[in-house]
Structure formats: structure tokens, C-alpha cells
Amino acid sequence: MQEKLVGLPLHQGQTFRSVQARLRQLAMLATDSSEALANATDALAPTRGITSLEELGAPWAMGARQLARDAVAAGRDFMAFGAQDCLAAAEALAADLRQRGSCPSKRPAGLSPAQHAGLRAIALGHVAVSDDKTVHLHGDSRPVAIATIRSLEARGLTTREVSPLHWFWSRCIPTADGHRALAATLTAPATFLSASAPASRPSRPTPHTTNL
């Protein structure tokens, strides 16, 4: 990604250098996360031959599982803000390009401000839906209506993925078309972005749910 960025005919000013540094940091964090997950696998290796409940409850086996849990938590923490940082980098670069008149304004046809805000929140990993259609939000995104989520899914811009940790929750994630649609909004006029971007919130808001 960094190589592609350097190869583009862009003004390599302060914004470019900041984006480049952020991508470099993300690459290092991704490597650290991958190593942490590999450590979790190694920690569990001695337990694979367990055949009895007595062995499963042995101190050494419980210790191995705890090491694995700690490693997985570390891997998750390394990339906890990966999606936010990627989108922030893209938005910063797009804003710089707009200011310099280096890219055409383009708005996906029919993407309303509510859909844009919902797609952005989903791209940030802020949205999940339970089996009873309760929308769970975390991060600084505005509440997203279940109707908005369904409209994005109907257009093939998002889909749902069952959480490996909480089977009754499905994470909403963008499809390839969703990523392209969101990328197109980055070059939209500032008036459109301000109308559909989430309002400023505290840095650590409380997770909340909305029944709709």
C-alpha cells in the first residue's frame, strides 16, 4: 500500500507524509497482531493431545489457555483502531486532493446522507446486529437504523458476518462495492460530507444499543 502511494503523482506535502507515516504504523501493528495470534497458537499446542477432563483442568492446561487468551487479546488490541486509522488516512488525503483541485467530485448515485453515515460507521467496524434485530453501536458513530442497514444490504454495499465470539451477533461489514462507494464519497463536496458525517463525540463513548 505504501509503495502504491509513493508511486502516485501526488503533492508530497505534510498531509502526504502524515498519511504515509500512519500507513507505516498500521503495517507494523498488523505484523505485531499476526505475531500475537501465532503466539496464541503456540501456547495451545501442548493441549491438543488432551483426552480427559482431568487433563483439561490441570494447572498447566489452564495456564496454556490463559496465555492464549492474553495473546489473542493483545492481537486484537494492536488492530483495535486499524479501520479508523485507514479511513482517517484516506479522508485526510482526499481532503488535501480536493483542496488542490486534484480530483473530480463524485457522489455515488442515490447514496443518501443517512446511507453514507451508515456505510461509514460499518466500515469503521462500529455496527453489529443481533438475532432480534437490535442494532449495537460502539465508537463515535451516530445511531444507525435497521432500515438503513437493510437498504445498504439490498444495494449490495454491506453484508453480515456472524461473530466468532458471540454467535447471536452479526458484524456488519462492507462488500467490495461498499468500499468503492465509500471511496467515491471521499471526493464529494465538503457540504455533502458535513451533512452526512457523524457529529463530534467524546473519545471514549459508552457502547449502546438501539431497538428498532
C-alpha angles and dihedrals in degrees: 000000000000091000091053091049092052090049094057120098093246133143102258097214132134095296092051092049092048091051091047091051091049092052090048090053091048091052091053092047091050089053091049090049092051091050091050091053090048088052089053090054091049091049091056095045095092091053096058093088095053111128104168139054089236091061091043090058095044115122093243092053093047089048091052092051091049091051089051092049091050091049093050090049090051091050090050092048093051090061099030091116098030096111092045092050093048093051093043090052092049092047092048092051093045091050090052091049091049091050091052093044090238098134135044120248110251130175121185108246113257097005103138124206089254091052091047091051090047094048090049092050090049092049088053090055092244100127134075131160126212127216090261090054095254110153113223118201134186133169123040100307124124117252111281119215119229087234090060091050091050092048090053091048091049089056091049093245098119139020137183130253122194111242112246089216101041111032093189091061125071120200115225111227133176120252122223088268089050091054090050092048092050091046089054091056091058090075093045119118116279091245091062093046094049091049094053105029117101118262120253113276136179114285093246109034123178115260112249141183132220123205110211 
